[in-house]
């Protein structure tokens, strides 16, 4: 099973109304903005999209609206963040009926680690039951999947890619070196190091920073593809401070604040996350001005 995943694939922030319901009109506007920015795919319901808070009905509605706006122009990947094989299969089957192109599935994240064989069985059972391409979202700190295990996972026909997160460029480098044939699409989620990730050969990125400044990230990807390292370095130096400003335990709330400072409506993060304090909002505003994303007016 194959799917052409490459380039800049933002994990959308899920827009909510003030009472924390899905804001469908804002979602449509955000998808259109991303397409106009030239992105190569979209991910919904991931960490940035607060997927862990979404009901199965909300996940499906999110997918329906996104697919309707995309109209087949780029792949749509739907995230599933659940803690049992049964629940992931339930979500996956519902999302398959909606028509998403692939699933982005985390390992289990609540406390316990099923071990290598349990992880292999987890993804195998899901793939056989749902029969959609799967991107492994390697993000859980206490259940990190090692490169050797990821290569074993890649032997399963449904596993087409890995989103390598956790800020560890060493594991990304190891994985790229160990998977030379390119069947496994290796996508970086190391927001601070997109530029070196692309130089090492990552096939693309699914990372929160792409959602904040998609145009800058598309420009960075294109600069790397044409070998224009002077331009890529300048873009890296504009993007990095923005990521540093949102990289915090309340990251989702900060990402939404950074998006809204640009005039895009995404609403609040879901509770228990609270809106960012005024001093954090001002810090974000100053950083966006210095990076040339918004004007000082």
C-alpha positions as CSV (number, residue, x, y, z in Angstrom):
1,X,0.0,0.0,0.0
2,X,1.4,3.4,-1.0
3,X,0.4,7.1,-0.6
4,X,2.5,10.0,-1.8
5,X,3.3,11.8,1.4
6,X,5.9,14.5,1.1
7,X,6.7,18.1,1.8
8,X,4.7,20.3,4.2
9,X,1.7,18.6,5.8
10,X,0.4,20.9,8.6
11,X,-1.4,19.3,11.6
12,X,-4.4,21.6,11.7
13,X,-5.5,23.3,14.9
14,X,-9.1,22.4,15.4
15,X,-11.2,25.6,15.6
16,X,-13.6,25.8,18.5
17,X,-16.3,28.3,19.4
18,X,-16.2,30.1,22.7
19,X,-18.2,27.3,24.2
20,X,-15.7,24.8,22.9
21,X,-17.8,23.3,20.1
22,X,-16.4,22.6,16.7
23,X,-16.4,25.9,14.6
24,X,-17.2,24.5,11.2
25,X,-17.0,27.8,9.3
26,X,-13.6,28.6,10.8
27,X,-12.4,25.1,9.9
28,X,-13.3,25.7,6.3
29,X,-11.4,29.0,6.3
30,X,-8.4,27.4,7.8
31,X,-8.3,24.6,5.3
32,X,-8.6,27.2,2.4
33,X,-5.8,29.2,3.9
34,X,-3.5,26.2,4.1
35,X,-4.2,25.2,0.5
36,X,-3.5,28.8,-0.7
37,X,-0.2,28.6,1.2
38,X,0.8,25.7,-1.0
39,X,0.9,22.8,1.5
40,X,1.3,19.2,0.3
41,X,-1.2,17.6,2.6
42,X,-3.2,18.1,5.8
43,X,-3.4,16.2,9.0
44,X,-6.4,16.6,11.3
45,X,-7.1,15.5,14.8
46,X,-3.4,15.2,15.8
47,X,-1.8,16.7,19.0
48,X,-1.9,20.2,17.6
49,X,-5.6,19.5,16.7
50,X,-6.4,18.4,20.2
51,X,-7.3,15.0,18.9
52,X,-7.2,13.4,22.3
53,X,-10.3,15.6,23.2
54,X,-12.4,14.7,20.1
55,X,-15.3,12.3,20.2
56,X,-15.7,9.9,17.3
57,X,-18.5,12.1,15.9
58,X,-16.3,15.2,16.1
59,X,-13.4,13.4,14.4
60,X,-15.7,12.3,11.6
61,X,-17.2,15.7,11.1
62,X,-13.7,17.3,11.1
63,X,-12.8,14.8,8.3
64,X,-15.9,15.4,6.3
65,X,-15.4,19.2,6.2
66,X,-11.7,19.0,5.5
67,X,-12.3,16.5,2.6
68,X,-15.0,18.6,1.2
69,X,-12.7,21.7,1.1
70,X,-9.7,19.8,-0.2
71,X,-11.6,18.0,-3.0
72,X,-8.8,15.6,-3.6
73,X,-6.0,18.2,-4.2
74,X,-3.8,16.9,-1.3
75,X,-3.9,13.9,1.0
76,X,-6.0,14.1,4.2
77,X,-4.6,12.2,7.2
78,X,-6.7,11.8,10.3
79,X,-5.1,11.4,13.7
80,X,-6.3,8.9,16.3
81,X,-5.1,9.3,19.8
82,X,-6.7,6.5,21.9
83,X,-5.5,4.0,24.4
84,X,-6.7,0.7,23.3
85,X,-6.6,-1.3,20.1
86,X,-10.4,-1.6,20.2
87,X,-11.0,2.1,20.4
88,X,-8.5,2.9,17.6
89,X,-10.3,0.4,15.3
90,X,-13.6,1.9,16.2
91,X,-12.4,5.4,15.2
92,X,-10.5,4.1,12.2
93,X,-13.5,2.3,10.7
94,X,-15.7,5.4,11.1
95,X,-13.0,7.6,9.5
96,X,-12.6,5.1,6.6
97,X,-16.3,5.6,5.8
98,X,-15.8,9.3,5.7
99,X,-13.0,8.8,3.1
100,X,-9.8,10.0,4.7
101,X,-6.6,9.0,2.8
102,X,-4.6,7.7,5.8
103,X,-4.6,7.5,9.6
104,X,-1.9,8.9,11.9
105,X,-1.9,6.6,15.0
106,X,-0.1,7.1,18.3
107,X,1.2,4.3,20.3
108,X,-0.8,3.9,23.6
109,X,0.0,6.9,25.8
110,X,-1.5,6.2,29.2
111,X,1.2,5.0,31.6
112,X,1.9,1.5,30.4
113,X,4.2,0.2,27.6
114,X,3.1,-3.0,25.8
115,X,6.6,-3.7,24.7
116,X,7.9,-4.4,21.2
117,X,5.8,-7.4,20.4
118,X,2.7,-5.7,21.8
119,X,3.4,-2.6,19.7
120,X,3.8,-4.7,16.5
121,X,0.5,-6.5,17.3
122,X,-1.3,-3.2,18.0
123,X,-0.5,-1.8,14.6
124,X,-1.1,-5.2,12.8
125,X,-4.5,-5.6,14.3
126,X,-5.5,-2.0,13.5
127,X,-4.3,-2.3,9.9
128,X,-6.0,-5.6,9.2
129,X,-9.3,-4.3,10.7
130,X,-9.4,-0.8,9.2
131,X,-7.4,-1.3,5.9
132,X,-6.2,2.2,5.5
133,X,-2.6,3.4,5.2
134,X,-1.1,4.2,8.6
135,X,1.5,6.8,9.7
136,X,3.0,5.8,13.0
137,X,3.1,8.9,15.2
138,X,6.2,8.3,17.3
139,X,5.6,10.9,20.0
140,X,4.9,9.3,23.4
141,X,8.0,9.8,25.7
142,X,7.4,6.7,27.8
143,X,6.5,4.5,24.8
144,X,9.0,5.6,22.2
145,X,9.3,3.2,19.3
146,X,12.9,2.6,18.5
147,X,14.2,2.7,14.9
148,X,14.7,-1.1,14.7
149,X,11.1,-1.7,15.8
150,X,9.8,0.9,13.3
151,X,11.6,-1.0,10.5
152,X,9.8,-4.2,11.7
153,X,6.6,-2.3,11.6
154,X,7.3,-1.2,8.0
155,X,7.2,-4.8,7.0
156,X,3.4,-4.6,7.6
157,X,1.6,-3.6,4.4
158,X,-0.5,-0.9,6.0
159,X,2.4,1.0,7.6
160,X,3.5,3.6,5.1
161,X,5.2,6.2,7.2
162,X,6.4,7.5,10.5
163,X,6.1,10.9,12.1
164,X,9.3,11.1,14.1
165,X,8.7,13.4,17.0
166,X,10.2,14.0,20.5
167,X,12.9,16.5,19.5
168,X,15.3,13.7,18.8
169,X,17.1,14.3,15.5
170,X,19.5,11.4,16.3
171,X,16.6,8.9,16.0
172,X,15.5,10.6,12.8
173,X,19.0,10.3,11.4
174,X,19.2,6.6,12.4
175,X,15.9,5.9,10.9
176,X,16.8,7.6,7.6
177,X,20.0,5.7,7.4
178,X,18.4,2.4,8.2
179,X,15.6,2.8,5.6
180,X,17.3,3.6,2.4
181,X,14.8,2.2,-0.1
182,X,12.2,5.0,0.6
183,X,9.2,2.8,1.0
184,X,8.7,4.1,4.6
185,X,7.9,7.8,4.4
186,X,9.8,9.4,7.2
187,X,8.3,12.7,8.2
188,X,10.0,15.0,10.7
189,X,8.1,16.5,13.7
190,X,11.2,18.1,15.1
191,X,9.9,21.7,14.8
192,X,13.1,23.4,15.8
193,X,15.2,21.5,13.3
194,X,13.2,21.3,10.1
195,X,16.1,22.6,8.0
196,X,18.6,19.9,9.1
197,X,15.8,17.3,8.9
198,X,15.3,18.1,5.3
199,X,19.0,18.1,4.6
200,X,19.3,14.6,6.1
201,X,16.6,13.4,3.7
202,X,13.3,13.5,5.6
203,X,10.5,13.1,3.0
204,X,8.6,16.0,4.6
205,X,7.2,17.3,7.9
206,X,4.1,17.0,10.1
207,X,4.8,19.5,12.9
208,X,3.0,22.1,14.9
209,X,5.1,25.0,13.5
210,X,3.8,24.3,10.0
211,X,0.3,25.2,11.3
212,X,1.4,28.6,12.6
213,X,3.4,29.7,9.6
214,X,2.7,27.4,6.7
215,X,4.0,29.8,4.0
216,X,7.4,30.1,5.6
217,X,7.6,26.4,6.0
218,X,6.6,25.8,2.3
219,X,9.3,28.3,1.3
220,X,11.9,26.4,3.5
221,X,11.0,23.1,2.0
222,X,11.3,24.5,-1.5
223,X,14.6,26.2,-0.8
224,X,16.0,22.9,0.5
225,X,14.7,21.0,-2.6
226,X,16.5,23.4,-4.9
227,X,19.7,23.5,-2.8
228,X,19.4,27.2,-1.9
229,X,20.9,26.9,1.5
230,X,21.4,30.7,2.0
231,X,17.6,31.2,1.7
232,X,16.9,28.1,3.8
233,X,19.1,29.3,6.6
234,X,17.4,32.7,6.6
235,X,14.0,31.0,6.8
236,X,15.2,28.7,9.6
237,X,16.3,31.8,11.6
238,X,12.8,33.3,11.2
239,X,10.9,30.1,12.1
240,X,13.0,29.0,15.1
241,X,12.1,31.9,17.4
242,X,8.4,31.3,16.8
243,X,8.7,27.7,17.8
244,X,10.6,28.6,20.9
245,X,7.8,31.0,21.9
246,X,5.1,28.3,21.7
247,X,7.1,25.4,23.0
248,X,5.6,25.0,26.5
249,X,3.2,22.7,28.4
250,X,0.3,24.8,27.2
251,X,1.5,24.6,23.6
252,X,-1.9,24.1,22.0
253,X,-3.2,27.3,23.6
254,X,0.0,29.2,22.5
255,X,-0.3,27.9,18.9
256,X,-3.9,29.0,18.8
257,X,-2.9,32.5,20.1
258,X,-0.1,32.8,17.5
259,X,-2.6,31.9,14.8
260,X,-5.2,34.4,16.0
261,X,-2.6,37.1,16.2
262,X,-2.3,36.7,12.4
263,X,-6.1,37.2,11.9
264,X,-7.1,33.6,11.5
265,X,-10.0,32.4,13.8
266,X,-9.4,29.1,15.6
267,X,-10.9,29.9,19.0
268,X,-9.8,28.6,22.4
269,X,-8.0,25.4,23.3
270,X,-10.3,22.9,25.1
271,X,-10.3,22.9,28.8
272,X,-8.4,22.2,31.0
273,X,-6.1,24.4,28.9
274,X,-6.8,28.1,29.5
275,X,-6.2,31.1,27.2
276,X,-2.6,32.3,27.4
277,X,-1.9,35.2,29.8
278,X,-1.6,38.7,28.4
279,X,2.2,38.7,28.8
280,X,2.5,35.5,26.8
281,X,0.3,36.8,24.1
282,X,2.5,40.0,23.9
283,X,5.6,37.8,23.7
284,X,4.1,35.9,20.8
285,X,3.1,39.1,19.1
286,X,6.6,40.5,19.5
287,X,8.1,37.3,18.1
288,X,5.8,37.2,15.1
289,X,6.7,40.9,14.3
290,X,10.4,40.2,14.5
291,X,10.1,37.2,12.2
292,X,8.2,39.3,9.7
293,X,4.9,37.4,10.0
294,X,2.8,40.3,11.2
295,X,3.3,44.1,11.1
296,X,3.9,46.3,14.1
297,X,0.7,48.3,13.9
